Amino acid sequence: MIVEFLGQGLHFEEDETCGNHVCSAIQEKAFTQITFFTAFLRKPGLDYLKPFLEKAKNDNRNITFYVGIDERVTSKEALELLLELEIETYIYFSERFIYHPKVYLFEGEKNRIITGSSNLTKSGLFYNVESSILLDFTNSDKSGLKVLKQLKEFYSTLLDFTDPNIELLTNEYLEKLIEEQKVSTEAFSDGSDYNSNIHDKSKRKGKNPEITDLGNIEITEKRPVKQYKSILKITDEYLEKWGFMFQKMERFYKENEHCTVPRDYKDRTLYGWYRKQKLLHQAEMLPEEHFKKLKSIDFYFGDGHTIFWDRKWMNSYNQLLEIYKETGDSNIKRYKDNTHPLFYISNWVALERGKYKKGKLKDWQIEKLESIGFKWVMTRTPNNYRIVDDWLDKLALLEDYKKEFGDCNVSQNNKNPKYKGLGKWLNDQRFNYKKKRKILTKERIELLEDLGVVWDMDVYKFDQKILELLEYKKIHGNFEVPSNYKPNKNFGNYIYRIRTKGLEESWKIKKLQDIGFFEIGTRTKKEKEGHVTQNWYNNLEQLKKLSNPNLPKDSKEYPKLAKWLHNQKRTFRYGRLKDEQIKELKKLNVKLPAKSKKRKKWEEYIEIIELFREEYGDKQITSEFDKELYEWINQQKANYKHKSLRLEKVEKLKELNILQTE
């Protein structure tokens, strides 16, 4: 079962109105029985349904209306139109109860129910703020059939025509209703539903959006959830109410000393108005006079969350400042007893240290805390907390590490108990250096640099790769590092990835180019274009050394070379071996197999096309000339479109003007 909510009237530009859904359902031939239960019926609304109802009638589908006439909303013009359309209509009128349903029922190969607040009037179907629920289900859907059964059971006395309050609509009965003044007259010509006798006179009349393109909605399981965009407008109603809302904001400002209205504020309308001022300002739609008034009360147009959390932080800081003024120490120990008067502030202090460690504190917050002697590192002693600065101890430990291992590149995962925590400490120094934290003073930076600390490990590691690459070139005379480079397989794989996948960092690319290494992310591309790789020539050289190059596929003496040779033969058979490769293999008297039927067919058709071009020039090849050739050409074009045609074939077809050159 498909269940959808239908809403209209709040977002005119995006609504899938109830009227559009009703028209779309009438249009579906799957629905052979259409039944409407509606309290009110007006001709302007029915006019939009008219072409769809006429088409349904022509398709011999059954249509039945059950219409109410209470409050004289239903008009004689609407009922006359139903008679004109020859739609079976029943009028429900009770002296005791008001008939007030809005149910649109569609049955047939599948079923659909639309029910909600929309009457069959122009406003009800398209303009009013209305809500409905749509149920769409098959004849095998138990839940849907249950709802349908309940609906029919409820309206059973109408559906079997036994209810004493229903009457078949005829011309005679309509005259009686008019005479008894039970239906209204649409004595206006502007195409609206408005009737001064039955509508609220206080409502303003305005121009509604145009109704176009009806019957275009398809209900499927994969229909996305409707996303309503908020429409930012400055309306007359908004301007009239602005002064009143500004007074509310002034009162809020006096009470709270700020203008950041929280989402859960008791007056939700003030929060909504406050948000709208920000959105209008962001969209450059806020009137200048409004902007000036808002600025006069320090209205903040940025993200209110920032101010909220900054204000909250300052409240906690001020508490700590008071403690500092009284005791001369801002480094209070942490209390876990929530009844202790310093419980909150001590936990806040611990939280700030954690934030600092993760780099989540703002610079101005760090400055404020450090201005009152706040220390970032605390260790536990048996009886109390004390502030310690073990920075120099860690530096000495780092010096020991360098003496032992030759560098300062301590891993954070170092499991040596002697250097436990040193890698993390060093990483913290790098982070402080990167963020220019004041805790890492100029003197400390100099001490670390004198010891040989590398600030950017990514740059350092890449420089090491550059040195290794230069060393390889010095020995071998080139940069052709094989992926299975035995002295260092990781290095071989790294260079291979650079050749095939390339690099994202421009500074790395520049460093490689500076040493003459330019094959960055090009290897794969070259191979796709049929580039003969160095590896191919290496295998060829091995083949030349053999007395008999025609190795069997299952050769045990040279298994890898035999497999490679077999692949070359297979590649040749399908016409994928380059001319230079064929030439080299033939020099060695390698026995190449016969070409495949597919390849032969390709060459035959190419030969025919070449002859055609010689005789007829660029004239198009049609099915009358050669049906099989015509179909083959279309297949090649399809392969080209789906990028499944080899480059050499593409070039050949472009040369013969079969494929268009870009």
TORDO-107129 format. One record per residue (C-alpha): x, y, z. Coordinates in steps of 0.5 Angstrom, whole numbers, plus 500, padded with zeros to 3 digits. Example, Ala and Ser with C-alpha at 12.3 -4.5 7.8 and 13.67 -1.06 7.14 Angstrom:
% TORDO-107129
525491516/527498514/
% end
This chain:
% TORDO-107129
500500500/502507498/500512503/502520502/500526506/497532501/498539503/496545500/495553501/502554505/507553499/503555493/509554488/510547490/504544492/501538489/494540491/488535492/485538486/491535482/491529485/483528484/484530476/490525476/486519479/480520474/485520468/488513470/484508466/485503472/480506476/473504473/469506479/469513481/465515487/465522491/462524497/463531498/459536503/460542498/460543491/461549487/462550479/469553479/472547482/468542478/470546471/477544473/475536473/470537467/475535462/477529466/470527468/468527460/474523458/472518464/465518461/467516454/471511457/465508460/467508467/462509472/462516476/457517482/457523486/454524493/453531494/451535501/447542500/447544508/449552509/447553502/454552499/453548494/450552488/445550483/450552477/455546480/449541480/446543473/453542470/453535473/446534470/449536463/455531464/450526465/453524472/449520477/448524483/445524489/443529494/444528501/440532506/438531513/434536517/438534523/445533521/450536517/453532511/460534511/465528508/470529503/472523500/474521493/474514492/477510486/476503485/478498479/485494477/487498484/484502489/485509491/482513497/483521498/480524504/481530508/479537508/478539501/471540499/469540491/470547490/476551487/478554493/478547497/481543491/487548490/488554494/485554501/490551507/488544506/490537508/489530506/491523506/492519500/492511500/493507494/493499494/492493490/486488490/491484494/493488499/489486506/490493510/488497504/482492503/480493510/480500510/476500503/471495506/470499513/469505508/464502504/460499510/460506513/457509507/453502505/446506506/448511501/451506496/445501496/440507496/436505502/438512506/432516507/436522506/438521499/435523493/437522486/439529482/434531477/432537473/425537477/429536484/434541482/428546481/425544488/431545491/432552488/425554490/426552497/433556497/437550499/442551494/446558492/446562486/453563483/452570481/459573480/463572474/470572476/471565477/472564484/468561489/467567493/459568495/458574500/452571503/456565505/463567506/467570512/466578509/473579513/477575509/481579504/480578496/487577493/489574486/491566487/496563483/494560476/492553476/495549470/498542468/493538472/493530472/500530471/501526478/503519478/503515485/509510485/513507491/519511489/516517489/520522493/518525500/515532498/520537500/517544502/522550501/520556506/518562501/521568504/516574503/515581506/507581506/502587508/500582514/508582516/509589515/503591519/505586525/512588525/512594530/508589535/513584534/519589535/516591542/516584544/523583542/525590546/522587552/526580551/532584550/531588557/529582561/535578558/540583556/541580549/537578543/538571542/531568542/532560544/528555540/524553546/522560548/515560551/513565546/514561540/512566535/517571537/522565536/519565529/520572528/527573530/529567525/525571520/529577521/536573520/533570514/531577511/538580512/541574509/537574503/538582503/531583503/531586510/528594510/533599512/529602517/528595520/535594520/537600524/531599529/534592530/541594531/539599536/538593541/544590539/540584535/545579532/544577525/550571525/549564528/546565535/549558537/555562537/553567542/549562546/555558548/560564548/556567553/555560557/563560557/564567560/559565565/563559567/570563566/567569571/566564576/573561576/575569575/572570582/576564585/582566582/581573585/580570592/585565592/590567587/590560584/585558578/588551578/582548582/582540583/576536581/571535585/566529584/561530589/555534586/554537593/560540593/560548592/566547587/563541583/561545577/566549576/572544577/569539572/568545567/576547568/577539567/573540561/577546558/583542559/580536555/578541549/585545549/588538548/584537542/585544539/577545540/578552544/578559541/584563542/581568546/579563551/586560551/588568552/583569558/585563562/592563561/591571563/589568570/595563571/591557568/596551567/594546562/597540565/596537571/598530574/595526581/599526587/597521593/594527597/592532592/593535585/599539583/601543577/607540573/611542567/615536565/616539558/624539559/623531562/620529555/625533551/631529555/627523554/627525546/634526546/635519549/631516543/635520538/642517541/639510541/635510534/638516530/632521529/627524533/621521529/618517535/611513533/605514537/605506537/612505540/611500545/618501548/616502556/622507556/619511551/612510553/607517551/613520548/610519541/604522543/607528547/611529540/605529536/602535541/608539540/607539532/600540533/602546538/607549532/602548527/596552531/601557533/599556540/603560545/604554550/610552545/614558546/620561541/625558546/622551546/621551538/629552538/630547543/626542539/629544532/636544535/635536537/632535529/625535530/621535524/615539524/611536518/612528517/608528511/613533507/619529511/617522509/616524502/623527501/625521504/622517498/625523493/632521496/631513495/628515488/634519486/639513489/635508484/637512478/644513480/644505480/640504474/640510470/632511470/626512474/623505472/622502479/619495478/613494483/616488486/622492487/626486491/630491496/624495498/617492495/613498499/617503495/616499488/609499490/609507492/612509485/607504481/601508484/604515483/605512475/598509475/594513480/598520480/598525486/593530489/598534492/601539487/607540492/609533491/608533483/613539483/618536487/618530483/618534476/624538479/628531479/626529472/620525474/614526470/610520469/605521474/598518473/600517466/601509466/594507466/592512460/598510456/596502456/589504455/591508448/595501446/602504449/607498449/610497456/617496458/614490461/612487454/619488451/622485457/618479456/620479448/628479450/627473454/623470449/629472444/634468448/630461447/632457442/625455440/620461442/614457440/613455448/607451449/602454454/603449459/611449459/614447466/621450464/618457463/611458466/610465466/613467459/609461456/603464459/605471457/606468450/599465450/596472452/599475446/597470441/590470444/590478443/593477436/587473434/582478436/586483433/588487439/595486438/599493435/603492429/610493432/608487437/606483431/612485427/617483433/613476434/614475427/621476427/622470432/618466427/612465433/607462430/600466431/593463430/588465425/584471427/577470430/571470426/569477429/575480427/575477420/568480420/570487422/576487417/571485411/566490413/572496413/574494407/567494404/566501407/573503404/571501397/564505398/568511400/572511394/566511389/561515393/565519398/562521404/555519402/551516408/551508408/543506408/540499409/538499401/545499400/547493404/542492410/547487414/552493413/548498415/546494422/553493423/555500423/549502428/552497432/559500432/555507434/552504439/558501442/562507441/556511445/557506451/564507451/565499449/569500442/577500442/581506441/584503434/577502432/574508434/580512430/578507424/571509424/572516425/577516419/572513414/567518417/562513420/563516427/563524428/570527430/569531436/
% end
